[in-house]
Amino acid sequence: MILTLGFAILTVELKDILHSILSFCGMCITIGVIYWTLNAPYVAVFQLLVYAGAIVALFIATVMLTTRKERLG
């Protein structure tokens, strides 16, 4: 549970969006583990497939396909 909170805080606080997406993925995986330990395997698999898989892939594809303006200075 502490690891999940740590990943959640990193998701919001990190400056680089790719690192933020990766910490969101870690948070989703740890939530899936929490569901699995609570004897809810269907919800855990759903959490891992939909959130840690599909949503994170969508976020990464969106970030990689958008153009990034370089900062000067």
N, C-alpha and C positions, 0 to 999 in steps of 0.2 A: 504494500500500500504506500509506503514511503517512496519507493521508486516511481510509482505512478504519479504521485504529487510532484516529485522532482522533474519528471519529463513534462508534466503539464506546465510547470513554471518556466522551464526552458523553452517550451513551445511559444509562450507569450513574450519572453524577455530577449530571445536571441535576435541579433540584428540581421544575420544572413538568412534569407528565406529558405534556402535549401537545408541548412542545419535545423531550422525550425520545423520543416516538414519531416525530417528524419526523427526528431524528437517526438513529433506527433505520432509517427509510426511506432516508436518505442512505447509511448503511452497506450496506444491501442492494443499492442501485444500484451502489455502487463495487465490491462483490463481484462483481456481474454483469459489470461492465466488466473486472475482472481475469480472469474466466472467458473472456470474449470475446477478450482479448489472448492467452490461452493456447491459442487455437484450439479452444475447446469451445463452439460457439454454441448447441447444444441445452441444455446446462447453464446457460448465461448467460440464455437466454430463459426457461427454467424458473425460475431465480432471480428474474428481474424480474417475471414474471407471478404466481408464487405468493407469494413473500415480500414484494417491494416493492409488489405490488398487493393481493392478497387479505388477507394477514395484517395489513398496515398499515391497510387499510380496516376490518377487524374490530376492531383496537385502537381506532381513532378512533371508531367507532360505539359501542363499549363505554364509552369515556370520556364521550362526549357524552350517552349515555342514562342514565348513573348520576347520582344526585343528589350534589351537593357540599356539604358542610357548611362554612359560613363560619366563619373564625376570628375570635374576638373579641380585641381588644387589639392 
